[in-house]
Amino acid sequence: MHEPGELIRSRLRSTAWLPALLLCLLAPVGWSAEEPGAPSVCDQARRLVAEGRVTQAVELLARASSSGYRLMRIYELRAELHMALGDRDSAERDWRRAAQLDPTNVRSRLALGKLYGRQGLWADAIAHYREILLTEPRNADAVLGLAEAYEKIGRTVGAQNLLRAASETIDDRRIHERWARMAVEAGRPEDAEQALRRVADSAEGMAKRDALVSLAELYLKLNRPQDALHAAREALSIEKPAGAVTDTTYDAIALATDYEVRQVAAGLGSTLEALDGKSLAREEAFAAVEAARARLAEAQRLLSEVTPPDTRRALHARRLYAYALADEAALNALASVDLGLADRREAFTARLTEAQAEIERLSTAVRSGT
């Protein structure tokens, strides 16, 4: 005769009893969230997912639902797993159930908005994003989703108004960046600058770098090369400790310094023309050329501090050479003003023309992405 408990222990040692044991573990009593130390059904499902058994996890959650459990998190998790398996219809049904179980459930409504957006059902997406904003007007994800939906159906002004207002009241980098892009397209550069400056002032690391790069690009469009150089220099200071900069940062710095060098070169030509026309005294022309050389030196210094990415090394070498030509032209201009030598004026013109042509080719290559 078996000792008390021996029969149970002997049966548990037999593998034939494992299916029955698993059923006991998965019975509703084992899913009780209130039972101390008992893993919830969601915990068990996540464990199955971690083991690569997604289908079994879905089946586990389905059994929990059919057994009477109406927990919002069960439907949310099953919806996510359905999406992972490519079953959008089932995912939609589960997110809807989760939203119905809790009217304040933002997560499920956001998921539904994104799902409808991927399917091009923009009216449905708009409805869910609006529901969220009625109770959470500062929800950044809902704002961004609604703005995207507005754009997709041609309501560009509505998207702009939404993002402009959100950028002023919600401190979220994604909103500021999206509004900055739309503001540029809408011909509102001041708003774009303000939004990007908010990001640059509050963000850290690569997020700050990206905002500064965007600011540099914006300043170039606004014909503000000094501000572009300043923003590019800030972006460089963030990346520089890590070594070579990214293509994007390098291009922003290069375009800013290219612009500066072209402006200085054009100014040199104007200075010598004014001197020839006697509308500028020799001392004034000399001081102007010296100031131009100082600006050229600053542009050269900034670019020389950049360790270019491999994809920009050849362009970087060509650019440094072009800047050296511009500096040589400035030196010849200085000698021409000081000494009045014709050969120095000719050398100035030749070097300046060569530098300008090369810089224009390099800038065009950056803008075209080649």
C-alpha positions as CSV (number, residue, x, y, z in Angstrom):
1,M,0.0,0.0,0.0
2,H,1.3,3.4,-0.8
3,E,2.1,5.9,1.9
4,P,-0.1,9.0,1.9
5,G,0.9,11.2,-1.1
6,E,3.0,8.5,-2.7
7,L,0.4,7.7,-5.3
8,I,0.3,11.3,-6.4
9,R,4.1,11.6,-6.5
10,S,4.4,8.4,-8.6
11,R,1.9,9.6,-11.1
12,L,3.6,13.0,-11.4
13,R,6.9,11.2,-12.2
14,S,5.2,9.6,-15.2
15,T,5.4,11.8,-18.4
16,A,1.9,10.6,-19.4
17,W,0.5,12.9,-16.8
18,L,2.2,16.1,-18.2
19,P,-0.6,17.2,-20.4
20,A,-3.0,17.0,-17.5
21,L,-0.6,18.9,-15.3
22,L,-0.3,21.6,-17.9
23,L,-4.1,21.9,-18.1
24,C,-4.1,22.4,-14.4
25,L,-1.5,25.2,-14.7
26,L,-3.5,26.9,-17.4
27,A,-6.9,26.6,-15.7
28,P,-8.6,29.9,-14.8
29,V,-7.5,29.6,-11.1
30,G,-3.9,29.9,-12.3
31,W,-4.7,33.1,-14.1
32,S,-6.0,35.0,-11.2
33,A,-4.1,38.3,-11.0
34,E,-5.0,38.5,-7.3
35,E,-3.4,35.2,-6.3
36,P,-0.1,36.1,-4.7
37,G,2.9,34.7,-6.6
38,A,0.7,33.3,-9.4
39,P,1.8,34.4,-12.9
40,S,-0.9,36.1,-14.9
41,V,-2.1,34.7,-18.2
42,C,-0.3,37.6,-19.9
43,D,2.9,36.7,-18.2
44,Q,2.6,33.2,-19.4
45,A,1.8,34.3,-22.9
46,R,4.9,36.6,-22.9
47,R,7.0,33.7,-21.8
48,L,5.7,31.6,-24.7
49,V,6.5,34.5,-27.1
50,A,10.0,34.7,-25.7
51,E,10.4,31.0,-26.5
52,G,9.2,31.7,-30.1
53,R,5.8,30.1,-29.6
54,V,3.6,32.9,-30.7
55,T,0.8,30.8,-31.9
56,Q,0.6,28.9,-28.6
57,A,0.6,32.3,-26.8
58,V,-2.4,33.4,-28.9
59,E,-4.2,30.2,-28.1
60,L,-3.5,30.6,-24.4
61,L,-5.0,34.1,-24.4
62,A,-8.0,32.8,-26.4
63,R,-8.7,30.1,-23.8
64,A,-8.5,32.8,-21.1
65,S,-11.0,34.9,-23.0
66,S,-13.4,32.1,-23.6
67,S,-13.2,31.1,-19.9
68,G,-14.8,34.4,-18.9
69,Y,-11.8,36.7,-18.5
70,R,-12.5,40.2,-19.8
71,L,-9.3,41.9,-18.9
72,M,-8.3,44.7,-21.2
73,R,-4.6,43.7,-21.2
74,I,-5.5,40.2,-22.5
75,Y,-7.1,41.7,-25.6
76,E,-4.3,44.2,-26.1
77,L,-1.6,41.6,-25.9
78,R,-3.5,39.2,-28.2
79,A,-4.0,42.0,-30.7
80,E,-0.3,42.7,-30.8
81,L,0.4,39.0,-31.3
82,H,-2.2,38.8,-34.1
83,M,-0.4,41.7,-35.8
84,A,2.9,39.9,-35.4
85,L,1.3,36.9,-37.2
86,G,-0.1,39.2,-39.9
87,D,-3.7,38.8,-38.9
88,R,-4.9,42.4,-39.0
89,D,-8.6,41.6,-38.8
90,S,-8.2,39.7,-35.5
91,A,-5.9,42.4,-34.2
92,E,-8.5,45.1,-35.0
93,R,-11.3,43.1,-33.2
94,D,-9.2,42.6,-30.1
95,W,-8.2,46.3,-29.9
96,R,-11.8,47.3,-30.3
97,R,-12.7,44.9,-27.4
98,A,-10.0,46.4,-25.3
99,A,-11.2,49.9,-26.0
100,Q,-14.8,49.0,-25.2
101,L,-13.7,47.5,-21.8
102,D,-12.1,50.7,-20.8
103,P,-13.4,54.0,-22.4
104,T,-10.3,55.8,-21.2
105,N,-8.0,53.3,-22.9
106,V,-5.7,55.4,-25.0
107,R,-3.3,52.6,-26.0
108,S,-5.8,50.6,-27.9
109,R,-7.3,53.6,-29.7
110,L,-3.8,54.7,-30.7
111,A,-3.2,51.2,-32.1
112,L,-6.4,51.3,-34.0
113,G,-5.6,54.7,-35.4
114,K,-2.2,53.4,-36.7
115,L,-3.8,50.3,-38.0
116,Y,-6.4,52.2,-40.0
117,G,-3.7,54.6,-41.2
118,R,-1.6,51.7,-42.6
119,Q,-4.7,50.5,-44.4
120,G,-5.5,54.0,-45.8
121,L,-8.7,54.2,-43.8
122,W,-8.0,57.8,-42.8
123,A,-11.6,58.7,-41.7
124,D,-11.5,55.9,-39.2
125,A,-8.0,56.9,-38.0
126,I,-9.1,60.5,-37.6
127,A,-12.1,59.4,-35.5
128,H,-9.9,57.4,-33.1
129,Y,-7.3,60.2,-32.8
130,R,-10.0,62.7,-32.1
131,E,-11.5,60.5,-29.4
132,I,-8.1,60.4,-27.6
133,L,-7.6,64.2,-27.8
134,L,-11.0,64.8,-26.3
135,T,-9.7,63.4,-23.0
136,E,-6.0,63.8,-23.5
137,P,-5.4,67.0,-25.5
138,R,-1.7,66.8,-24.9
139,N,-1.2,63.3,-26.2
140,A,1.7,63.7,-28.7
141,D,1.1,60.4,-30.5
142,A,-2.5,61.3,-31.2
143,V,-1.5,64.8,-32.4
144,L,1.1,63.3,-34.8
145,G,-1.3,60.6,-36.0
146,L,-4.1,63.1,-36.6
147,A,-1.8,65.5,-38.4
148,E,-0.6,62.8,-40.7
149,A,-4.2,61.7,-41.4
150,Y,-5.1,65.3,-42.3
151,E,-2.3,65.6,-44.7
152,K,-3.2,62.3,-46.4
153,I,-6.7,63.5,-47.1
154,G,-5.5,66.9,-48.4
155,R,-6.3,68.9,-45.3
156,T,-2.9,70.5,-45.2
157,V,-4.0,73.7,-43.5
158,G,-5.7,71.7,-40.8
159,A,-2.5,69.7,-40.2
160,Q,-0.4,72.9,-40.0
161,N,-2.8,74.6,-37.5
162,L,-2.8,71.5,-35.4
163,L,0.9,71.1,-35.3
164,R,1.6,74.8,-34.7
165,A,-0.7,74.9,-31.7
166,A,0.7,71.6,-30.4
167,S,4.3,72.8,-30.8
168,E,3.5,75.8,-28.5
169,T,1.8,73.7,-25.8
170,I,3.4,70.3,-25.9
171,D,7.1,69.8,-25.4
172,D,7.7,66.9,-27.7
173,R,10.6,66.7,-30.1
174,R,8.7,64.8,-32.7
175,I,6.0,67.5,-32.8
176,H,8.5,70.3,-33.0
177,E,10.4,68.6,-35.9
178,R,7.2,67.8,-37.8
179,W,5.9,71.4,-37.5
180,A,9.3,72.7,-38.5
181,R,9.2,70.7,-41.8
182,M,5.6,71.8,-42.5
183,A,6.4,75.4,-41.6
184,V,9.2,75.5,-44.2
185,E,6.9,74.1,-46.8
186,A,4.2,76.7,-45.9
187,G,6.6,79.6,-46.2
188,R,6.8,80.2,-42.5
189,P,10.6,80.0,-41.8
190,E,10.4,81.9,-38.5
191,D,8.0,79.3,-37.1
192,A,10.3,76.6,-38.3
193,E,13.3,78.2,-36.7
194,Q,11.4,78.6,-33.4
195,A,10.4,75.0,-33.4
196,L,13.9,73.7,-34.2
197,R,15.4,75.9,-31.6
198,R,13.1,74.5,-29.0
199,V,14.5,71.0,-29.8
200,A,18.1,72.2,-29.9
201,D,17.7,73.9,-26.5
202,S,16.0,71.0,-24.7
203,A,17.3,67.8,-26.4
204,E,20.6,66.1,-25.8
205,G,22.9,63.9,-27.9
206,M,21.9,62.9,-31.4
207,A,18.5,64.5,-31.1
208,K,20.1,67.9,-30.4
209,R,22.6,67.2,-33.3
210,D,19.8,66.6,-35.7
211,A,18.0,69.8,-34.8
212,L,21.1,71.8,-35.2
213,V,21.8,70.3,-38.6
214,S,18.2,71.2,-39.6
215,L,18.7,74.7,-38.3
216,A,21.9,75.0,-40.4
217,E,20.1,74.0,-43.5
218,L,17.2,76.4,-42.7
219,Y,19.6,79.3,-42.2
220,L,21.3,78.7,-45.5
221,K,17.8,78.9,-47.2
222,L,17.3,82.2,-45.4
223,N,20.6,83.6,-46.5
224,R,22.0,83.6,-43.0
225,P,25.4,82.0,-43.4
226,Q,26.8,83.1,-40.1
227,D,23.9,81.5,-38.2
228,A,24.3,78.4,-40.4
229,L,28.0,78.2,-39.5
230,H,27.2,78.6,-35.8
231,A,24.6,75.8,-35.8
232,A,26.8,73.5,-37.8
233,R,29.7,74.2,-35.4
234,E,27.4,73.2,-32.5
235,A,26.4,70.0,-34.3
236,L,30.0,69.2,-34.9
237,S,30.9,69.7,-31.2
238,I,28.3,67.0,-30.3
239,E,29.6,64.4,-32.8
240,K,33.3,65.2,-32.7
241,P,34.2,63.3,-29.6
242,A,33.0,60.1,-31.3
243,G,35.3,60.6,-34.3
244,A,34.0,60.9,-37.9
245,V,30.7,62.7,-38.3
246,T,27.7,61.3,-40.2
247,D,27.1,62.2,-43.8
248,T,24.2,64.5,-42.8
249,T,26.2,66.5,-40.4
250,Y,29.2,66.7,-42.7
251,D,27.0,67.9,-45.6
252,A,25.4,70.6,-43.4
253,I,28.8,71.9,-42.3
254,A,30.1,71.8,-45.9
255,L,27.2,73.7,-47.3
256,A,27.5,76.3,-44.6
257,T,31.3,76.8,-45.2
258,D,30.8,76.7,-49.0
259,Y,28.2,79.5,-48.7
260,E,30.5,81.5,-46.5
261,V,33.5,81.1,-48.9
262,R,31.4,82.0,-51.9
263,Q,30.1,85.2,-50.1
264,V,33.6,86.2,-49.2
265,A,34.9,85.6,-52.7
266,A,32.1,87.7,-54.1
267,G,32.9,90.4,-51.6
268,L,36.5,90.5,-52.6
269,G,35.6,91.1,-56.2
270,S,33.2,93.9,-55.2
271,T,35.9,95.5,-53.1
272,L,38.5,95.6,-55.9
273,E,35.8,97.0,-58.3
274,A,35.0,99.8,-55.8
275,L,38.7,100.5,-55.4
276,D,39.1,100.8,-59.2
277,G,36.0,103.0,-59.4
278,K,37.5,105.2,-56.7
279,S,34.4,104.8,-54.5
280,L,36.6,103.2,-51.9
281,A,39.9,104.5,-50.5
282,R,42.9,102.2,-50.6
283,E,43.0,102.0,-46.8
284,E,39.4,101.0,-46.7
285,A,39.9,98.4,-49.4
286,F,42.9,97.0,-47.6
287,A,40.9,96.6,-44.3
288,A,38.0,95.0,-46.2
289,V,40.3,92.4,-47.8
290,E,42.0,91.6,-44.5
291,A,38.5,91.1,-42.9
292,A,37.6,88.8,-45.8
293,R,40.8,86.7,-45.3
294,A,39.9,86.3,-41.6
295,R,36.5,85.0,-42.6
296,L,38.1,82.6,-45.0
297,A,40.5,81.4,-42.4
298,E,37.6,80.7,-40.0
299,A,35.8,78.6,-42.7
300,Q,38.9,76.7,-43.4
301,R,39.6,76.0,-39.8
302,L,36.0,74.8,-39.1
303,L,36.1,72.4,-42.1
304,S,39.6,71.2,-41.3
305,E,38.5,70.1,-37.8
306,V,35.9,67.7,-39.3
307,T,36.8,64.1,-39.7
308,P,34.7,63.2,-42.8
309,P,32.9,59.9,-43.2
310,D,34.4,57.5,-45.7
311,T,31.8,58.5,-48.3
312,R,32.9,62.1,-48.1
313,R,36.7,61.8,-48.0
314,A,37.3,62.6,-51.7
315,L,34.9,65.6,-51.6
316,H,36.5,66.8,-48.4
317,A,39.9,66.9,-49.9
318,R,38.6,68.7,-53.0
319,R,36.8,71.2,-50.8
320,L,39.9,72.0,-48.7
321,Y,41.8,72.6,-51.9
322,A,39.1,74.9,-53.2
323,Y,39.2,76.9,-50.0
324,A,43.0,77.2,-50.3
325,L,42.5,78.6,-53.8
326,A,40.1,81.2,-52.4
327,D,42.6,82.1,-49.7
328,E,45.3,82.4,-52.3
329,A,43.0,84.7,-54.3
330,A,42.5,86.8,-51.2
331,L,46.2,87.1,-50.6
332,N,46.7,88.2,-54.2
333,A,43.9,90.8,-53.7
334,L,45.7,92.1,-50.6
335,A,49.0,92.5,-52.5
336,S,47.2,94.1,-55.4
337,V,45.6,96.7,-53.1
338,D,48.8,97.3,-51.2
339,L,51.2,97.4,-54.1
340,G,49.0,98.0,-57.1
341,L,50.6,95.3,-59.1
342,A,48.8,94.2,-62.3
343,D,50.1,90.6,-62.2
344,R,48.7,90.2,-58.6
345,R,45.3,91.4,-59.8
346,E,45.4,88.8,-62.7
347,A,46.4,86.1,-60.2
348,F,43.6,87.1,-58.0
349,T,41.0,86.8,-60.8
350,A,42.4,83.4,-62.0
351,R,42.5,81.8,-58.5
352,L,39.1,83.3,-57.6
353,T,37.4,81.9,-60.7
354,E,38.9,78.5,-60.2
355,A,37.9,78.4,-56.5
356,Q,34.3,79.5,-57.2
357,A,33.8,77.0,-60.0
358,E,35.0,74.1,-57.8
359,I,33.0,75.2,-54.8
360,E,29.9,75.4,-56.9
361,R,30.5,71.9,-58.2
362,L,30.9,70.6,-54.7
363,S,27.8,72.3,-53.3
364,T,25.8,70.9,-56.2
365,A,27.0,67.4,-55.5
366,V,25.9,67.7,-51.8
367,R,22.5,69.1,-52.7
368,S,21.9,66.3,-55.2
369,G,23.1,63.6,-52.8
370,T,26.0,62.5,-55.0
